[in-house]
Amino acid sequence: MAAMTIRLPDEKQKRLAQLAKHLGVSLNKLIDEFATIRLAQFDAEIRFRHLAQKGSIQQGLKSSTNSTAHSLRPKPTNAKTAAPASEDAEGGILAIGASVVCA
């Protein structure tokens, strides 16, 4: 594992230390998690750009207009169990599931 020194303004370092303490992790672990998240975002952006170069603008616009309204709407969930809610044809909530399956 590599060691690294970073320079931050004192106030930012203090706030990061407070956040780490609040989350119950070390400052080192917090920075590691931030780096992991940012790398995943970068990888997703690169993959998206690669796929976009291979794709058809017309096909993308066609599929986007067919599914955008429904796909951008937040899915209702049961806040206690994080289980998805069932919807009727108009998008109204019929029932809230009580089980969560993890793979």
N, C-alpha and C positions, 0 to 999 in steps of 0.2 A: 504494500500500500504506500502511496506517495504522500509526502508531507508538503503542505503549501502554506505560504504566508500571504495574507491579503491585507490591504490597507483600506480601512473604512473610517469615516468620520466618527468621533467618539460617541455622539448621540445615536447614530445608527447602530453601532456595536452594542450600546446599552439596551436599545429597544429590541434588538435581536436576542440578546441574553434574556430579557424579560419574556419574550415570546417563547423561547426554548423552555424556560422554567415553567411557564403556564401550560405548555404542552407536555411537560414531563420528559423532555429529551435533552441531551447535551447540545451545546451550541454547535459542536462539530457535526452531530447527527442532523440538526436542523439545516445546516448549510448543505450537507450531503443530500438531504431530501429535496431542497430547492434545486440543486444541480440536476438531480434525477428528473424532476418535473420539467425543467427547462429543456433538457436533452430530449425527452419524450416529445415535447411540443415541436422542437426542431426536426426530429425524425418524421413526425406526422406531416409537417409542412413540406419537407423535401419529398416525401412519398406522394402527397397531394399534387405538388407541382409536376412531378414525374408523370403521374397518371393523367393530369390535365394536358400535358404536351401530347400525349398519345391519343387523347379523346377528340370527339367531335363537338364543336361549340353548339351546333344546331341540336344534336342529340341531347347534350347536357341541358340546354335551355328547355327542350321539350319535356324531359323527365323532371326537371326542376319545377316547372309550372304545374305539373300534374300532382306533385307530392309536397310542395313547399308548405302550403297552408296547414296540412295535417301534421307534417313532420316537425314543424316549428312550435306547435302547441305543446306546452308542458303536459306530461302525463300525470294524472292525479295519482297520488299514493296515500296509503295509510301512514301517517306520521309516526305512529308507534312501532309499526312492523316493517315499514318501507316496502310493503307489498303493493303491487300495482292494483289499481281499481279496475273493475270491469266497466265497459262503456256500452251504451246502446248505439244504434245507427247514427243518431244525431250527436253523439259525443257526450251525452249525459251519463252521470255515474249511476250504475245499477247496483253494484255491490263492491265492497272493499275486501280483497283477499287477506287471509290471515296467515298464510304460510309463505316462507321464503326458501327457495332452493338454491343452494350454493354448489358450484361445481368445483 
